[in-house]
């Protein structure tokens, strides 16, 4: 029996989220830190999202300064074993319009 190959980069999900790309908060999204994490409010869509932990807030804050979402996770201290969970959370934020690609692509 051969060992399973090491996982490579995840392909973009149905939302088009690619953790290897540069992402940022949508310019019309406000962040309000809370003891549990944070609230995100999109002024155009009036959508409210909850970040359920402070580490995810650290990742979201790092997005605008890092070359990729994955690099923002690493910078914030997300353990390697938890990267898929945080990438799924970021993908959900992107699907909801809270995050946008920094390179201007839709």
Secondary structure as UniProt FT lines:
FT   TURN            14..15
FT   TURN            19..20
FT   STRAND          23..25
FT   TURN            27..28
FT   STRAND          29..34
FT   TURN            35..36
FT   STRAND          37..42
FT   TURN            43..45
FT   STRAND          48..51
FT   HELIX           54..62
FT   HELIX           63..65
FT   HELIX           69..76
FT   HELIX           80..82
FT   HELIX           83..95
FT   TURN            96..97
FT   STRAND          99..101
FT   TURN            102..103
//
